Structure formats: structure tokens, C-alpha cells
Amino acid sequence: MSYKLPLSFPVFEGNEQKYSSKAIQSGHLATRGEFIEKFESALSRRLGSHEAVALNSGTSALHLALVLLGVESGDEVICQSFTFCASANPIVYLGATPIFVDSEKDTWNMSPELLEDAILDRLNEGKKPKAIIAVHLFGMPAKMKEIMDISKRYGVPVIEDAAEAIGSKIGGRACGTFGTIGIFSFNGNKIMTSGGGGALISNDTRLLQKARYLSTQAREDLPYYQHLEIGYNYRMNNMAAAIGLAQLELLDHFIERRRDVNMRYRDLLSTMSGISFLNERSEAFSNYWLTTICIDPEIADTTNDKLRVRLLKEDIETRFLWKPLHLQPVFQKMPFYGGNVARDLFNSGLCLPSSVNLSLDNQREIVDLMRTTLTKQLY
Ligand SMILES: Cc1ncc(COP(=O)(O)O)c(C=O)c1O
């Protein structure tokens, strides 16, 4: 389904055509070809300290990350509840159990206090969690310093799910580079895309080598096919890498535009009471992949669903915030630590159209329509 104003639509304003034509001319469209390495090097340079392995999705990157950390059937992995299902599904692929932790109000990400409670309780039950998956949701950095302190205190490694947060930073340091392993997604709706794609990053050479090996079917370096381990077909292809490289060259520009979109919403919505935004704390820098708001129905005289339906009538896409995973039927039997933060965000929040090419006039139209739901005559 296509909308007049979609939530997040890609733009191709740089070298995408040029690089993809070059990939076609080279004949290498699969998992060999110059753009895969070029994309990885450019991504590593951008991150500063870490090396990247380009993969075919953020989900496969998370799956590989868990495999690399030795997660097996019967293990437990702590995961932020307020996130997309792909953060937790790979735990289940491995026969392990997700242990969900609630968010905190100021970042909407994993609460460090509840994380520690969860670890202590699992230890009490005689089970040491094998890993922690912390997410930088909607591009907003999680409290990585606090989370890493807890990780070190209890010896549980962190996988940073930065699928939505490429370019976001804490104290100038890139999100994704705090944990043992970080992952990104370059899916079509993200701030930069390779069509479909992802990356796994680390500064542990051994883990990176193993990621390359496992992502290409665990092939031994022999003149015939020999396998000592079960591998995966998870490598990024050269065509995706060509597009990804061109998009990466534009990342700063995309972030600037998404941040402009966010600032303009703040300005345009400042006269509507009962609407609040997710704000950066002092050391955090968000890529503002999506602009998200919360609506207090008592004050605003409207709800997230009324706004969604009104905008949909004009072919404008909005979406509820992620439904917390501990409330998903498929995960309902999994342990959960926390209260109602993620639940309340889901009940009151909305993602607004945030594409790079959204104009001021588009945003004025959106906000004017939002205003019409404040009076009862339309309902
Ligand atoms: C938080 C989060 N984690 C993981 C993923 C998975 O990424 P992909 O769609 O590339 O598999 C996504 C996005 O889709 C996401 O938003």
C-alpha cells in the first residue's frame, strides 16, 4: 500500500544509480564484488573504532550475534520489551528464552534499574543470562553507560540493537559501538537503506572473522565444499552494498533533514496541548529516524487512534509505537520485569510521517488535520 505521505520513504539523491550500474557491469550481484568491502570500510570509518560485516538484514545480524556469543537452546537472553519483534525473535530461533525488561520514561529504552533487578532475580533462580539486547528505539540512544556498567558487574555481554539508530551518538560516540556486538538495519524504511540489509559490528577480530565465516555457509578454505559447522546464507550482496554505500555517503544529510522534520513538528504542535515529544538528554544525539509523540487524551481532547484515523482519511500514514513484546500473544509466557511504561507508551503514542523529503507544507497539512480532531464535529 502506498500513501500520499508515508511514514518513512527512501530518497535516492546520490550515487545509487552510478554504483548499482557498476555492480551490474561487473557481473557480481551476489556475495562477491567490490562494493561489499567498500561498504564495510566506509561504515567502519564512519563508526570510528569498530569493524563491520555487511549482512542481508538486521534480523540476521542479531541472530549471528547471539550465535557468536554462544547462545544455545535452554539459555536465557534479556531483551528490551518495547521494540520490534525482530529484536527478540532470533533468541527463539536458537531455542533460548527471552526475558523482557520494561523501558524508562526519559529514553523509552531499557531501564538500567530493571535490567539489574532482572539479572539478580535470574541469578537467584540459578540461571545466568547469556546476553543482554539493548535497543536504541526510534534512533534515541539508550543509557549505554549504565547498561555497560551492569553488564560488566555481572559478566553478561551486551548486543546493541542499533537497527534504527545509525548516526545516533552518546557523548560523540556512535551508538552500536558500546556493547560487545552492535547491529544495524538498512531495510527500506530506515534512515538509510540498501534495499534490505544489515551489519554486525565489533572491535573483536575473532568475532568478526567468525561472523564472516558463518554468514557465508561456514565454508572451509578448500578447493571443494567442506563444512565443520552449520552456517547461514546471511551475507549482504554486491548490489545491496552498492546502494548502501551511496546512501551512507548521504547519511549526515539524511540525519540533518530528519532532525529538521522533528524540530518543525515541535514548533507546529507547540500550540496543541497534551502532546509531548521524546527528548534527547544532554549527552545524547538522536538521528530522529521517526518523530514520535505521546498524546494525553485528558488534556489533548483526542487520542492516538483518532489522529491515526483522521490522517489515514487523507492518505497520510502514521503508526502506533511498537507494541511491547511482553504483551504480544506469541511471547506472553515469557518472564517480564517492570511496570507499565512500555504499555502506556503503546497506548498513547504515535509515529508521524518523517521522510527526508517531507516539506514544511506537508507538515503544516498534517498538523492542521491533527487539530481538526480536537473538536468533536468530525467524530
Ligand atoms: C529495533 C529493530 N531491530 C531489528 C530490526 C530488524 O531489521 P531488519 O528488518 O533489517 O531485519 C528492526 C527493523 O526492521 C528494528 O526496528
The ligand as an SDF file (V2000), in Angstrom:
LIG
                    3D

 16 16  0  0  0  0  0  0  0  0999 V2000
   14.6410   -2.3630   16.5790 C   0  0  0  0  0  0  0  0  0  0  0  0
   14.7940   -3.2360   15.3730 C   0  0  0  0  0  0  0  0  0  0  0  0
   15.5340   -4.3410   15.4870 N   0  0  0  0  0  0  0  0  0  0  0  0
   15.7400   -5.1520   14.4280 C   0  0  0  0  0  0  0  0  0  0  0  0
   15.1930   -4.8840   13.1900 C   0  0  0  0  0  0  0  0  0  0  0  0
   15.3960   -5.8480   12.0950 C   0  0  0  0  0  0  0  0  0  0  0  0
   15.9950   -5.3360   10.9630 O   0  0  0  0  0  0  0  0  0  0  0  0
   15.6740   -5.9330    9.5190 P   0  0  0  0  0  0  0  0  0  0  0  0
   14.3210   -5.5040    9.1070 O   0  0  0  0  0  0  0  0  0  0  0  0
   16.7530   -5.3730    8.6590 O   0  0  0  0  0  0  0  0  0  0  0  0
   15.7780   -7.4320    9.6260 O   0  0  0  0  0  0  0  0  0  0  0  0
   14.4260   -3.7130   13.0360 C   0  0  0  0  0  0  0  0  0  0  0  0
   13.8360   -3.2720   11.7550 C   0  0  0  0  0  0  0  0  0  0  0  0
   13.2200   -3.7520   10.9790 O   0  0  0  0  0  0  0  0  0  0  0  0
   14.1970   -2.8860   14.1500 C   0  0  0  0  0  0  0  0  0  0  0  0
   13.4360   -1.7910   14.0420 O   0  0  0  0  0  0  0  0  0  0  0  0
  1  2  1  0
  2  3  1  0
  2 15  2  0
  3  4  2  0
  4  5  1  0
  5  6  1  0
  5 12  2  0
  6  7  1  0
  7  8  1  0
  8  9  2  0
  8 10  1  0
  8 11  1  0
 12 13  1  0
 12 15  1  0
 13 14  2  0
 15 16  1  0
M  END
$$$$
